[in-house]
Amino acid sequence: MKHQTRVTPRDLAQRWKLQVRRILRALYGTLEEQRRGPRWYLAPAEVTRVTAEAKRRGWC
């Protein structure tokens, strides 16, 4: 297995950012589809916290 000699924090952040985006898209996608009554519920405070963190890091 060929391994990258050095993984910079930027690489990690980039990879993480992509995953976060994918998760957010999945969450909001299901929210849109299930507007009549989502099966799961994410506390508004949690949404706000996550959004604030993302903004602080300049991801959205």
C-alpha positions as CSV (number, residue, x, y, z in Angstrom):
1,M,0.0,0.0,0.0
2,K,1.5,3.3,-1.1
3,H,1.4,5.8,1.7
4,Q,1.6,9.5,1.7
5,T,4.7,10.6,3.5
6,R,3.1,13.6,5.2
7,V,-0.5,14.3,5.7
8,T,-0.9,18.0,6.4
9,P,-3.7,19.4,8.6
10,R,-5.0,21.1,5.5
11,D,-5.5,17.7,3.9
12,L,-7.3,16.4,6.9
13,A,-9.5,19.5,7.1
14,Q,-10.3,19.2,3.5
15,R,-11.3,15.5,3.8
16,W,-13.3,16.3,7.0
17,K,-15.0,19.2,5.3
18,L,-16.2,17.0,2.5
19,Q,-17.6,14.5,4.9
20,V,-19.3,17.2,6.9
21,R,-20.9,18.5,3.7
22,R,-22.0,15.1,2.8
23,I,-23.6,14.5,6.2
24,L,-25.3,18.0,6.2
25,R,-26.6,17.4,2.7
26,A,-28.0,14.0,3.8
27,L,-29.6,15.5,6.9
28,Y,-31.2,18.5,5.1
29,G,-32.1,16.3,2.2
30,T,-34.1,14.0,4.5
31,L,-35.6,17.1,6.2
32,E,-36.9,18.4,2.8
33,E,-38.2,15.0,1.8
34,Q,-39.9,14.4,5.1
35,R,-41.3,17.8,5.8
36,R,-44.6,16.3,6.7
37,G,-43.0,14.6,9.7
38,P,-39.3,13.6,10.0
39,R,-38.7,10.4,11.8
40,W,-35.7,11.8,13.6
41,Y,-35.2,15.1,15.4
42,L,-32.2,17.2,15.8
43,A,-32.4,19.8,18.6
44,P,-32.4,23.4,17.3
45,A,-29.6,24.2,19.8
46,E,-27.5,21.5,18.2
47,V,-28.2,22.7,14.7
48,T,-27.3,26.3,15.8
49,R,-24.1,25.1,17.4
50,V,-23.0,23.1,14.4
51,T,-23.8,25.9,12.0
52,A,-22.0,28.5,14.1
53,E,-18.9,26.2,14.3
54,A,-19.0,25.7,10.5
55,K,-19.3,29.5,9.9
56,R,-16.5,30.1,12.4
57,R,-14.3,27.8,10.3
58,G,-15.4,29.4,7.1
59,W,-17.1,26.3,5.7
60,C,-20.4,27.8,4.7
